[in-house]
Amino acid sequence: MADNVTPFRRPPPKPARPQQEGWGFKTHRGKAVLAHALTIAAFAVNFFVRMPPWSFIGLIVGLAAFLLVHSNRGQAMPWANTHHEHALRTLLIGYSIWIVASLLTLVSGALLTIVMYIQLAILLWAGVRALIGLVLAVMRKPIPNPTGWLV
């Protein structure tokens, strides 16, 4: 029966591993907390460090957060999956708006102050969103609406 695999029959999904104790990065809590901490760090570094080549540190932190969250999506406990989805959406939405705002400076240098305010708003939005997720991850509580734009 094990070799009876057709293109239309998929193997059953792997069940979630039981919750481990502690704060290590192999626990569901540790991965959720790390995802939110990396999200906060990525936006903060991008806002405060703007001169190349140091400005690429924020991009590297953001990519590390994205890879951590994307690789653990669907493999954790249900409460931790909401945190991974929440952090992933925070990164994608925040960086998308950040890039569009940064491209406005190429159009006109006079828009630099407007872009700074837009990026500050994104920093505050992503920071508050990730900080609330971080607190809920420490308490092992799920995010109420992980696909929403607010908390």
N, C-alpha and C positions, 0 to 999 in steps of 0.2 A: 504494500500500500504506500510505502514511503516514496517509491519511485514513480508513482502515478501522479505526475505533475503536468498539467496542461497550461497553456498560456492564460486560460480563463480562471484557473483555480490558484489562488494564492495561499501560501502557508499562513496559519493563524498568527496573529500578532503576538509578540513576546509580552508576557505580563510584566507589570512594573515591579521593580525590585522592592522589597520591604524597606521601610525607613530605617536609616542608620542613625546612630547617635553621634553627637559631637559637632564640631565646626569645621572639619576637614573639607577639602575640595572634592572628596569623593562622596560626600553626603548630599542629599537633595537640598538641604538648607544651605550648605556651603556654596553650592553652585548658583543657587538663586541669589544669595547675598553678593557673591562675586559678580554676577551679571549686572546687578543694579549699581554696584560700586564702580565697575568699569564704565558703565553708561554715564554716570555723573562725571567721572574723571575725563572721559573722552570730550564731552562738551566743554568742561571747564578748561582743559588744556587748549582746545581749539580757540576759545575766546581770549584767553590771557597770553598765549604764546603765538604770535602772528608772523614772526620773521623766519624765512626759510634758512637753513634746513631744519630748525627746531620745530617748525609748525607741523612737520610730518609726524611728530610724536603723537599728536591727537588723533591723526588718521590711523596710526598703528594701534593705539589703544581702542579706537572704535572698531577696527577690524578684529581685534582679539575678542572684544565683547560680542561682536556678531558671530564669530566662529564658535565661541563657547555656547551661546544661546541657540544657534541653529543646530549644532551637533547634539544638543541635549533635548531638543523639542520632541515631545511624544514618548520619551523614554523614562521620564521621572514620574513621581507620584502626581495625582491630579492637581493638587494645590500648587506644586512646583511647576507644572506645565503652564498654569496661568501666569506665573511670573516670567517664564521664558517667552511666552507670547507677548506679554506686556513690554518687556525689555526690547524685544525685537522690533515691535511697532514703534517704540520710542526712538530707537536708533534710526529706523528707516524714514519715519516722518520728519524727525528733527534734521537729519542730514540732507534730506531732499529740499526742505525749505532753506536750509543753510546754504546749499550750493546755488539755488536760484537767487538768493539774496546776494551772494558773492559775485555772481555773474552780472548783477546790476552795476557793480563798480567798473566793469569793463565798458559798459555803455557810456557812463559819464562819471567823471571823478567827483562831480558835485553831489552825487548821491551817497557819498561815503558816510556822512552822518546818519542818513536814513538807514543804511545797511547796518551800521553799528547798533542802532536801536532795535532793528529787526533781530539781529543776532543776540542781543541782550535778552529780548523777549523769548527767543528760542532757548537760551541758556536757562532762564528762570523756569520756563514751562517744563523742559526736560529734567531740570534739577528737582523741582517739586514732585514731578511724576515719579522719578526714580527714587527719590527719598521716601516717599510714601510706600512704594514697592519694597524698598529695603527694610522699612520698619515691619511691614506685613510678612516679609520673608523671615525675619528674625523670630517672629511669633508663630511661624508656620501656618499662616492664614492665607487663603487664596485671594487673588485680586478679584473684586466684584465684577468688573467689566473690562477684561484685558484687551478687547478689540476696540474699545472706545477711545476718543481723543482726549478725554479728561481722565481723572483717576477712576 
